Amino acid sequence: MPLRLTCQAEALCQTHSMEENDEHPGRAEFLRVLRAAALVAALAGAAGSLGLLFHASHSRPPLLMVLFVIWVSSPFLAGVFASMVSKRWSVLTQATLYVAMLVVALGALAVYGNDALRPRRAQAAFVYIAVPLGSWLIATVIPIAAFVSRRQSRRVDGV
């Protein structure tokens, strides 16, 4: 029985998202443009971040570099994955995801670029550990906020 209710709820959410877009055709176009911008930003952010990582990492052990490449690129890969599965999400949640992807990409490039212009002598790898961690915190807050928002809107609607 819970599976049937879940499927019905997903179908209702999907129908609701489609109805929102049908009522406001400009909203659907805006969401498509925002999604495209977020995906381009994620690609540019990942490429730029990895380029700046390699620029900052002179003669590091190969295993350490592999770990850093995975860690630094992980927020961008997670954003792209989330955008692929977000088609059933509400329009507001999708837009929030895409804006967060833009913020993460621009923020990471700004911090890594600053580090490239003004390299740290002590704890040189700090920014390459802290920025992905901050990005993951942002990525954790968005679904929680969407879940809380959805529950509150259901309470207001009397569901």
C-alpha positions in Angstrom: 0.0 0.0 0.0 2.7 2.6 0.8 4.3 2.0 -2.6 1.0 2.8 -4.3 0.7 6.0 -2.3 4.2 7.0 -3.1 3.7 6.4 -6.8 0.5 8.5 -6.7 2.2 11.2 -4.8 5.1 11.3 -7.4 2.5 11.4 -10.2 0.7 14.2 -8.5 3.9 16.2 -8.0 4.9 15.6 -11.6 1.5 16.7 -12.8 1.6 19.7 -10.5 5.0 20.7 -11.9 3.7 20.3 -15.5 0.6 22.3 -14.7 2.7 25.1 -13.2 4.7 25.3 -16.4 1.6 25.1 -18.6 0.0 28.0 -16.8 3.2 30.1 -17.1 5.0 29.3 -20.4 7.7 31.9 -19.6 8.5 30.1 -16.3 9.3 26.9 -18.3 11.5 28.8 -20.7 13.3 30.5 -17.8 13.8 27.2 -16.0 15.3 25.7 -19.2 17.7 28.7 -19.6 18.6 28.6 -15.9 19.3 24.8 -16.1 21.5 25.3 -19.2 23.4 28.1 -17.5 23.9 25.9 -14.4 25.2 23.0 -16.4 27.6 25.2 -18.3 28.7 26.8 -15.0 29.2 23.3 -13.5 31.4 22.2 -16.4 33.4 25.5 -16.4 33.6 25.4 -12.6 34.9 21.8 -12.6 37.4 22.5 -15.5 38.6 25.7 -14.0 38.9 24.3 -10.5 40.9 21.3 -11.6 43.1 23.6 -13.7 43.8 25.8 -10.7 44.3 22.7 -8.6 47.0 21.5 -10.9 48.5 25.0 -11.1 48.8 25.1 -7.3 50.0 21.5 -6.9 53.6 21.3 -7.9 55.2 17.9 -7.5 52.5 16.3 -5.3 52.3 12.5 -4.9 50.1 11.0 -7.6 47.8 9.2 -5.2 47.2 12.5 -3.3 46.5 14.3 -6.6 43.9 11.6 -7.5 42.2 12.1 -4.2 42.2 15.9 -4.6 40.8 15.6 -8.2 37.9 13.5 -6.9 37.3 15.8 -3.9 37.4 19.0 -5.9 35.2 17.8 -8.7 32.7 16.1 -6.5 30.4 19.1 -5.9 30.1 19.7 -9.6 29.4 16.1 -10.4 26.8 16.0 -7.7 25.1 19.1 -9.1 25.0 17.6 -12.6 23.6 14.4 -11.2 21.0 16.3 -9.2 20.0 18.2 -12.3 19.4 15.0 -14.1 17.1 13.6 -11.4 15.4 16.9 -10.7 12.8 16.7 -13.5 10.1 15.5 -11.1 10.9 18.1 -8.5 8.8 21.3 -8.0 9.8 24.3 -10.2 10.9 26.2 -7.1 13.2 23.3 -6.0 14.7 23.0 -9.4 15.3 26.7 -9.7 17.0 26.6 -6.3 19.2 23.8 -7.4 20.3 25.6 -10.5 21.0 28.8 -8.7 23.0 26.8 -6.1 25.0 25.2 -8.9 25.8 28.7 -10.3 26.8 30.0 -6.9 29.0 27.0 -6.2 30.8 27.2 -9.6 31.3 31.0 -9.3 32.3 30.8 -5.7 34.8 28.0 -6.2 36.4 29.7 -9.1 36.7 33.0 -7.2 38.3 31.3 -4.2 40.6 29.1 -6.2 41.5 32.1 -8.5 42.3 34.2 -5.4 44.5 31.4 -4.2 46.3 31.2 -7.5 47.0 35.0 -7.4 48.0 35.0 -3.8 49.2 31.5 -2.9 49.3 30.6 0.8 52.7 29.5 2.2 51.3 27.6 5.2 48.5 25.1 4.7 48.5 25.5 0.9 45.8 22.9 0.4 43.3 24.4 2.8 41.1 26.0 0.1 41.0 22.8 -1.9 39.7 21.0 1.2 37.4 23.8 2.5 35.6 24.8 -0.8 34.3 21.4 -1.6 33.2 20.9 2.0 31.3 24.2 1.9 29.8 23.2 -1.4 28.6 19.9 0.1 27.1 21.8 3.0 25.1 23.9 0.5 24.1 20.7 -1.3 22.9 19.3 1.9 20.9 22.3 3.0 18.9 22.6 -0.3 17.1 19.2 -0.1 16.4 19.8 3.6 14.9 23.2 2.9 12.9 21.8 0.0 11.5 19.0 2.3 10.6 21.4 5.1 9.0 23.8 2.6 7.0 21.0 1.0 5.8 19.8 4.4 4.8 23.3 5.5 2.9 24.0 2.3 1.0 20.7 2.7 0.0 21.8 6.3 -1.2 25.2 4.9 -3.2 23.4 2.2 -4.7 21.1 4.8 -3.1 17.9 3.5 
